[in-house]
């Protein structure tokens, strides 16, 4: 029977292969055509953007030479006698970044749970929360900073609030996405025991959500250091404000000390958050 079955099935397989060959060739041509179309579109966009920006390799060469001259004649060597004036602004930058992160995490946690479809109380609430988060994310931190400086005046309060508001836009979406990717079977198993909503969140959702929550929160702390330095340039406090003052007075060697301190701050915070992430996760 086995040999007979082979004889019966062998012609069928060959016939099936012959029937499938035209379809296979058609699909291959379609894939090749799609790749060519995509490549053509990408090439056209590159050429259009290149022309629209006036990009030129000669400008890069000239600009690199000018930048090198400026760095080694104006910025270097740093005037470390100005380091004392940067210590307090550097600490202020850390305070702003940390408080802004806490502010963003607290509100993003609430909005994230309301925006995720599997944890929200109602689809309309989920949509509204997503829309509000998108609105906050659409406005850069520096725009928030400029608006809040006008409202509250020059200082770290405006910078802290700007970091918090822009952070809600980032963390709110991240938290909602993480929540929507959790294993629903574990959540349903907790619900089947008769658990309340808060018990379900604590036993079924939080254990799966914790890793993403910690990782994104610490990542926002890293981002806040960078953003806080930029916000200082518009008067929102921190090390950037002192740095801008040196630049306006053409004291570039003192400004280079501020740049070095920003670099040290970023490295220190990144190292610290990495260690915290290792301990918590």
N, C-alpha and C positions, 0 to 999 in steps of 0.2 A: 504493500500500500504506500509505503514511503516513496519508493521509486516512481510509482504511478502519480502520486501527488506532485512530485518534482516535475514530472513531464507535463502535467496539467498547468502547473503554476509558472513554469519557466517561460512559455510563450506569452502568458498573460503579463508577466513582468516586463518582458521586452516590448510588448505592444504598448503597455502603459508608459514605458520610457519614451517610446517613439512619439506617443501622443503628447507627452509633457515637454518634449524638446522645444516645440515652437513657443509655448508659454514661457519656458525658461529663458529662451533667447529674447522674447519680448520684454520680460522683466529686467534682464540685463541691460538692454538698450534703454529702458526707462530710467534705470538707476544711473547709467552713464550720462544720459541727457540731463537728469536732475543735477548731477554733479557739475556738469559743464555750465548749467544755468547759474548755479550758486557761485561757482568760481568767477563767472563773468560779472555777476552782481557785485561780488566782493572787490574785484579788480576795478570796476567802475567807481565804487565808493571810495577806494583808496586814491584813485586819480582825481576824483572830484574834491575830496578833502585836501589832498596835496596842493591842488591849485587854489582852493578857497582859502587856505591858511597862508599861502605864499611861502610854503616850506622850501628851504634851500639848504643843501649840504654845505655850500660855501659860507652861509650865515652861521651854521653850527661851528665850523672851523674858526671863523672870526670871533664868534661869541665865546667859544671855549678859551681862545687865547686871551681875550679881554678879561674873562672871569679868573683865569689863572693869575694874570697880572694883578688884579684887584685883591685876590686872596693873599698873595705873598707880599704885597706892598702895603695894603691898607688894613687887612684883618689880622695878619700875623706879624710878629708874635703877639699873643693876647696880653693885655694889660691886667695882670692878676691883682693889682692893687685895688681894682674895682669889685673884686669877688665879694667883699663884705656887703656891698650894696645890693647884691643879688640873693643873699641868703633868705631874708625875710620874704621877698617876692616869690622865691622858689617854694618856701613853706606854704605861702598863700596859694600857690598853684596846686600843691598837694591837697590842701584843705578844700579848695573849690572842686577838684576832681573827685575827691572821695564823697563829699556831701552831694554833689551833682549825681554821682552814681547811685547813692542810697535813694535819693529823690526819684530817680528814673526807675530803679528796681521796684520800689514799693508800688508806684502807680502802674508800671508796666505789668506787674504780676496780676493786679486786678483786671486791667484791660485785656491782658493776654488770655486769662480764663474766660472773660466775657466774649472775646473775639473768636476763640476756637470753637468750631462747630460741635465738637463732641463734649465740651464742658460748659457751653453757654446755656442760659436758661431758655432762650428763644432765638430763632433765626434772625428776627429783626434786630435784636440786641447784638447778635454776632456781627451783622452787617454794619450797624451803626458804630460799633467799637472799631471794626476794621477801617471804616471811613475816617474816624477821628484819628486813629494811629497814622493812617496814610497822610492826613493833613499835617500832623506834627513832623512826620518824616520828610515831607516835601520842602519844608523850610530849613535851610542850613543853620547850623549853630551860630555862625557869624551874623546872620540876619536877625536871629533872636537876640543876640548880644547887642546889636545896634539899636534895636527897638527898646530893649530893657535899659540900656544906658540912658536913653532919652527919658524913660519913665522913672528910673530910680537914681540916676546920676552915675558918675564914674565911680567904680569900686568893684569889689569882689562879689557883692550880692547879685549884680546884673549878670556877671559871668557864671556864677553858680546856677542861677535860674535858667540861663541859656543852655548850659550843659544838661540840666535836668530835663528841660522840654525837648531838646533834640534827642536826648537819650531815650525818652519814652517812645519816640517814633521808631527807633532802631530796635530796642529791647521788646517793645510791645509786639511787633511783627515776629521777631525771633521766638519769643515765648509762645505765641499762638501757633506758629508753624511746628514747634517742637511738640506741643500738646496734641496737635492733630495727627502726629506721626506715631503716637504711642500705641501699644498693643491693646485693642479694644476687648479682646477675650479676657484679659486679666481684670479689666474694669467691670465687665459683665459678671464675672465670677464673684466679685465683691458685692455687686448690686443684688445678686441672687441670694445672698445671706440676709437680705432685708436691711442693709446699711443705708443710712441717710446720705444726703448729697455730700455733706462735709466729711463723713466717714469714708465715702467712696473716693473723694478727692485725696484724703490722707493715706488710705491703704492701697488704692488701685492706681491713682494717677501720680501722686508725688514721688514714689520710688522710681518710676520711669522718667519723670520730668526733672528730677534733681540734677542729673549730670549736665543736661543742657542748660539748666538754670544757672548753675555755678559757673560753667564755662563761659556763657555769654555775659554774665555779670562782671566777671573778672576781665574779660576782653574789653568791655566798655570802660573799665577803669584805665586800661592802656590807652584807649582812644581819647579819653578825657584829658590826659596829660598833654597830648598833642594839640587838641582843640583849645585847651585853656591857654596855651602859649600863644595861639593865634588870636584868641579873644582879647588878650591883653593889648594887642596892637590897636584896638578900637576903644580902649579905655575901660575894659571890663575887668581890670585887676590882674594880679598874677605877674609872673616873670616877663610876660610879653610887654606889659606896660613900661617897665623899666628898660627893656630892650629897645622899644620904640623911641624912648627918650634919648638914648645914646645914638641911635641911628639919625634922628632928627638933628642932633648936634654934631653929626659927622665924627663921632667918637667910635670909630669902627673897631679899634683894638679893645675897647671896653665892651663893645657889643659882642665881640667874639667870645668873651667870657660868659655872657648870657647864653650864647649858642651852645657852648660846651656844657653849661649847667643843665640846659634843657636835655641834651643828649644823655647826661649822667642820670637825670631824673627818669627818663624813659627806660633806660637800661635797668635801673634799680627797681622800678615798678614792675617791669616785665619779669625780672628775676623773682621778685617777691610773689607776684601773682602765680607764677609757674609753681613755686613751692607750695603755695596755698592750695592750688588745684590738685597737686599730687597728694596732699594730706586729706583733702575732702573727698577726692574721687578714687 
